[in-house]
Amino acid sequence: MPSQAERQPSTNSAGTPLPYGPVVTLEVERRHAGRVERVQGFVAEEVPVCMMLNDEPYSVMMLSPRDIPDFVLGFCLTEGILSSSHQLLNVRVDRHPEGLVANCTVPRDCAEALLARQRNLTSRTGCGLCGVRNLADAVRTPGKIGAGVAVASGAIARAHRDLCCCQAFNQQTGAVHAAGWADVDGRVLHVREDVGRHNALDKLIGHLARTGFNANDGFCVITSRASYEMVVKAATVGMTLLAAVSAPTALAVRMARDTNLTLAGFVRGNDLVLYSHPERVGTNEERS
């Protein structure tokens, strides 16, 4: 289960809590079974976050205002901006009237190469490709990943049950996705939540990279469908098993097969569907 330290608010480089929270409380009118009442409601917050590289604007994303440094690192790794967590030298997150600004300090050659590509993308929570300029940028193919872990299907079922219990913000709002990292027995060790499924995975990857990540130690579970972008992000950092509660797309399946990623979908209780490389997943009775 995530530690209490993981549940603390995001902070800027000075350690000061950011002014935005991931959940907003407001009065709403609820109508149920013929009754009308004014009650306290909880809705998920989302704010524009401008990511800057060495003081130069790079992209704007809509995010849950939490774990922004984790998101920045994960996004930089999965988008190929950086090849190592050590290249992210510093992140300062500040509030502006329109949202948040995350200014990242990276090696000069990394920043110059990216800005030369002129890939200034503006994305939304529901789309990971808005603003991409050409087809070559839209479909990236990671290299093949290693052998990775072998797990019993019961471990995947357990991980999804644990993940639901770890979604504090979604339990309040019903509007937040989660990505979790589980060990080979299905114990969920780390969780990140966000209004965007891509963002939640980037936040998880950033956290894992920052705290010491070994792809052979476990697998990834997500509360969303397994889109192409989710497969690419997982494969880019060497994850070998991605298990989703909903269906994958055909492109996601092709990418998983090409990169040697085991892709599971429709994880419901002890049931699941394996779309690629099923050899990593044993029966419930097997302990891999």
Residue, then its C-alpha position, 0 to 999 in steps of 0.5 A: m500500500p502507498s505510504q503516508a509520505e506518498r499522500q502528501p501535497s505536491t510542493n515547489s522547490a522550497g518545499t511549500p505546499l502548492p495552493y491547488g488541491p486535487v479535490v474541490t468541495l462545493e454545494v450541489e443539488r442531489r435528486h434521488a428517489g423523488r427527493v431533492e436535497r442540498v449536499q456537499g459534493f466533491v469534484a476533481e480539480e484539473v489545471p493547466v500546467c505549463m512545462m518549461l525546459n530551461d526557461e523555454p516553454y515546451s508544452v501545456m497539459m491539463l493535470s490534477p494539481r498533485d505530484i507535478p514533479d513526478f509527472v514532469l520526470g515521467f513525461c520527460l522519460t516516456e516522451g524521449i526528452l530525457s534518457s535518464s532520471h539523472q538528467l532532470l537536474n531540478v524542477r520548480v513548480d509555481r502558481h500563476p493566475e492561469g495555472l501552474v508552471a513547472n520549470c525544468t532544468v535539463p542539460r543544454d543539449c537535451a533542451e536544444a535538441l527538443l526545441a529544434r524539433q519544434r514539437n510544442l504540443t498542447s494536450r488535453t486529459g483525454c488525448g495524448l497526441c494533440g498538437v503533434r505535427n506529423l505522423a512520424d511523431a504520432v506513432r513512436t515504436p520503443g525497442k524490444i523489452g527484456a524477459g521481465v517478470a512471470v506472475a500468476s493471474g491471481a496476482i493480477a486480480r489482487a493488484h486490481r483489487d488493491l488499486c481500487c482501494c488505494q484510489a483516495f481521490n477517485q473514491q471522493t470524486g468518481a472522476v480520477h484514473a490511477a496507475g499502480w505498481a505491484d510486486v510479483d505477488g500482486r501487492v500494490l506498492h505505489v499509486r498515482e492518480d490523475v484526471g488523465r490516464h496518461n498523466a497518472l501513468d507518467k506520474l507513476i513512472g516518474h515516481l518509480a524512476r526517482t525512487g529506484f525502479n527495476a522493471n523485473d520487480g513487478f508489473c503495472v496496473i491501470t484503471s483505464r483502457a489500454s490505449y497505444e500511448m499507455v503501451v508505449k509509455a510502459a514499454t519505453v521504461g522497460m515495464t514488461l506487463l501492463a494490465a488494464v481494467s478495460a479493453p486495449t485498442a488494436l494499435a496497442v495490441r500490435m505495439a505490445r506484440d512488437t515490443n515484447l510487452t504482455l498486455a492484459g485487458f478486461v481484468r475483472g476479478n479472476d478473469l482477464v484477456l491476454y492480448s500479447h505474450p501470455e507466457r508471462v502469466g500463469t494460472n491462479e494455482e501457479r506461483s511464478 
